[in-house]
Amino acid sequence: MLKGSLILCTWLFFWLGCTTQANSLSLSEQAQNHLRSHFHAQLDTHTQLQIHLDSPDTRLQLEPCGNPIAFSSNRPIQAGRFSLKATCDYPRRWIRHLYGEVQLLREVLISTRPLSKGQQLQASDMRLAAVDQNSLKDGFYTQAQQILGYELNRSVTDNYPLSPKLLVPPILIQPGDRVTIQAGSNGISVEMIGTALEAGALHQQIDVRNNKSERILRARVTGYGRVKAGH
């Protein structure tokens, strides 16, 4: 009997301790914890969560809640503006509506200064910064090496996210350039010298002529002076 009483007392002590700790948090803190739990699955090492709660109406005096506050919403909570219904059921029932904004921030490359149309990107033209994911619908970059030398197809202001829509790959090959043609299949690769018949940017398909056989091939640009024939 004594052993059963001790177990019961220990369980009650643990439960009361956890309840007291939860109830010691303010309404704002409990709401933020609820939102963090909701967005937990969307977070990773590259994504940050920011929660902004609107200032409460100071005319409303709420009685402290004896139990953890229950939160609900009429529609799924997503990044952007949100509303939450907070309900307390003890010792006196009350309901409070909370409003605010949730931002999911991702570190992406942005411009360090105003850049002009046609300008080729240098390392000093970009930096990493945390940006609201809702403003990245056109895509983004996270590594400067991905877009070094790319040209802007329009002017941008400073602190502007750099996206594939804004950038044009640099021309790596000009007509008449001597190129190395890589070809092969089934694990066998051969290289031959050719001449470019068209200008080409990275990954673009261009016509090249094999200087030995005079045969014209369709090849993909893989680097400065290098193309790959076939699939």
matplotlib code that plots the C-alpha trace (Angstrom):
import matplotlib.pyplot as plt

x = [0.0, 2.8, 4.6, 1.4, 1.0, 4.6, 4.1, 0.9, 2.5, 5.5, 3.2, 1.1, 4.2, 5.6, 2.2, 1.6, 5.2, 4.8, 1.4, 2.7, 5.6, 3.3, 0.9, 3.7, 4.1, 2.3, -0.4, 2.1, 4.7, 2.2, 1.0, 4.6, 5.3, 2.2, 3.3, 6.8, 5.5, 3.2, 6.0, 8.7, 8.6, 9.3, 12.5, 16.0, 19.5, 18.8, 15.4, 14.6, 11.2, 10.1, 6.9, 5.4, 2.4, 0.3, 0.2, -2.7, -5.6, -4.5, -8.1, -8.7, -7.7, -7.5, -7.6, -4.6, -5.4, -5.1, -4.6, -2.5, -4.3, -5.9, -5.2, -7.3, -7.7, -10.5, -8.1, -4.7, -1.9, 0.7, 3.5, 2.1, -0.7, -2.5, -5.3, -5.4, -8.2, -7.0, -9.3, -8.9, -11.3, -10.2, -10.8, -13.0, -13.6, -12.4, -11.5, -9.0, -8.2, -4.6, -3.3, 0.2, 2.5, 4.8, 7.8, 9.9, 13.3, 15.9, 19.5, 19.8, 22.0, 21.0, 22.6, 25.0, 24.3, 22.3, 23.2, 22.6, 21.2, 23.9, 26.3, 28.2, 28.1, 31.2, 31.7, 31.5, 28.1, 26.3, 26.0, 23.9, 21.0, 17.8, 14.8, 11.1, 10.4, 7.1, 9.2, 11.3, 8.6, 10.9, 13.6, 16.9, 20.6, 22.6, 26.2, 28.0, 29.9, 26.6, 26.2, 29.6, 29.9, 26.1, 24.6, 21.6, 18.7, 17.4, 18.5, 18.0, 18.2, 20.5, 19.4, 17.5, 17.2, 18.9, 16.8, 17.0, 14.5, 17.0, 20.1, 21.4, 24.3, 27.5, 28.5, 31.4, 31.9, 31.8, 31.4, 34.8, 36.2, 38.4, 36.6, 37.2, 34.4, 33.8, 31.8, 31.3, 29.0, 29.0, 31.7, 34.1, 34.9, 36.9, 37.9, 38.4, 39.1, 36.4, 35.2, 32.1, 29.6, 27.4, 27.7, 26.8, 26.2, 26.6, 24.4, 23.2, 23.1, 25.1, 26.4, 30.1, 32.2, 34.6, 37.9, 39.1, 35.9, 34.2, 31.1, 28.7, 27.5, 25.0, 26.7, 26.1, 28.4, 30.0, 32.6, 34.9, 35.9, 34.4, 31.3, 29.7, 28.1, 25.3, 22.9]
y = [0.0, 2.3, 1.6, 2.4, 5.6, 6.7, 5.9, 7.9, 10.9, 10.8, 10.8, 13.7, 15.7, 15.2, 16.1, 19.1, 20.2, 20.0, 21.7, 24.5, 25.1, 25.2, 27.6, 29.9, 30.8, 33.9, 33.8, 35.1, 32.5, 29.7, 30.9, 31.1, 27.6, 26.4, 28.0, 26.7, 23.2, 23.7, 24.8, 22.4, 20.0, 22.9, 24.0, 22.9, 24.3, 26.7, 27.9, 30.2, 30.9, 34.4, 35.0, 38.5, 38.9, 42.0, 44.1, 43.0, 45.3, 46.6, 47.3, 43.5, 42.0, 38.2, 36.0, 33.6, 30.2, 27.2, 24.8, 25.0, 27.2, 25.5, 27.1, 26.6, 28.3, 28.4, 27.7, 26.1, 28.2, 29.1, 31.6, 35.1, 36.7, 34.4, 34.4, 32.1, 31.4, 31.0, 29.2, 28.8, 26.4, 26.8, 28.4, 30.6, 30.1, 32.9, 33.2, 35.6, 36.1, 36.6, 38.0, 38.3, 37.2, 34.2, 34.4, 31.5, 33.0, 31.3, 32.3, 33.3, 35.5, 39.1, 42.1, 44.2, 47.4, 48.6, 46.6, 47.5, 45.5, 43.5, 43.6, 40.5, 39.3, 39.4, 37.9, 41.5, 42.0, 39.5, 38.3, 35.8, 37.2, 35.8, 36.5, 35.8, 32.6, 34.2, 36.6, 33.8, 32.5, 33.1, 30.8, 31.7, 30.8, 29.9, 29.7, 32.5, 30.0, 29.0, 32.4, 34.1, 35.7, 35.5, 38.7, 40.6, 40.9, 43.9, 46.4, 45.6, 47.6, 46.8, 43.9, 42.3, 38.5, 37.0, 34.5, 32.5, 34.9, 37.8, 36.1, 34.9, 32.4, 33.9, 33.2, 30.7, 30.0, 32.3, 31.3, 30.2, 29.3, 26.2, 23.7, 20.3, 17.9, 15.1, 12.1, 8.5, 5.8, 2.7, 4.2, 4.9, 8.6, 10.2, 13.8, 15.5, 19.1, 21.0, 24.5, 26.2, 27.3, 29.2, 31.2, 29.2, 29.7, 27.0, 24.0, 25.4, 23.2, 24.5, 23.2, 22.4, 20.9, 18.0, 19.4, 15.9, 14.4, 17.7, 16.3, 18.8, 17.8, 19.1, 19.5, 20.9, 23.6, 22.3, 25.0, 27.5, 25.9, 22.5, 20.8, 17.3, 15.6, 13.1, 12.6]
z = [0.0, 0.9, -2.3, -4.3, -2.5, -3.2, -6.9, -7.0, -5.1, -7.5, -10.5, -9.1, -8.3, -11.8, -13.4, -11.2, -11.9, -15.7, -15.5, -13.3, -15.7, -18.7, -16.9, -15.9, -19.5, -20.7, -23.4, -25.9, -25.0, -25.3, -28.6, -30.0, -28.7, -30.5, -33.7, -33.5, -33.0, -36.1, -38.4, -36.9, -39.9, -42.4, -40.6, -41.5, -41.2, -44.0, -42.8, -39.9, -38.3, -37.1, -35.3, -34.9, -32.6, -32.8, -29.7, -27.4, -26.4, -23.0, -22.1, -21.8, -18.5, -18.6, -15.6, -15.4, -16.8, -14.6, -17.5, -20.7, -23.2, -26.2, -29.6, -32.8, -36.2, -38.7, -41.6, -41.9, -40.6, -43.3, -43.6, -43.7, -41.6, -39.2, -36.6, -33.5, -31.1, -27.6, -25.1, -21.4, -19.6, -15.9, -13.4, -15.6, -19.3, -21.6, -25.3, -26.9, -30.6, -31.5, -34.7, -36.2, -38.9, -39.4, -41.7, -42.9, -43.7, -46.0, -46.6, -50.3, -52.4, -52.7, -54.5, -52.4, -54.4, -57.4, -60.5, -64.2, -67.0, -68.8, -65.9, -65.2, -61.6, -59.5, -56.0, -54.5, -56.1, -53.9, -50.3, -48.3, -46.3, -44.7, -46.9, -46.5, -48.6, -49.8, -51.9, -53.5, -55.9, -58.9, -57.4, -55.7, -55.4, -52.3, -53.7, -55.5, -57.6, -59.3, -60.9, -61.2, -64.6, -65.2, -66.8, -65.5, -68.0, -66.1, -63.5, -59.8, -56.5, -53.6, -51.3, -54.2, -54.2, -57.3, -59.2, -62.4, -64.0, -63.6, -64.9, -68.3, -68.4, -69.8, -73.4, -73.1, -76.8, -79.9, -83.5, -85.0, -81.6, -81.4, -79.1, -77.6, -78.4, -75.9, -77.2, -76.3, -75.0, -72.8, -70.5, -73.4, -73.9, -76.7, -77.4, -80.7, -81.9, -83.6, -84.5, -83.1, -85.7, -83.1, -79.9, -76.8, -73.1, -70.4, -71.1, -74.4, -77.5, -80.5, -83.8, -84.0, -86.8, -86.3, -87.9, -88.9, -90.4, -91.3, -89.8, -88.1, -84.7, -82.2, -78.8, -75.4, -73.9, -70.8, -70.2, -71.8, -75.2, -74.3, -75.6, -75.3, -78.2, -78.0, -75.0]

ax = plt.figure().add_subplot(projection="3d")
ax.plot(x, y, z, "-o")
ax.set_aspect("equal")
plt.show()
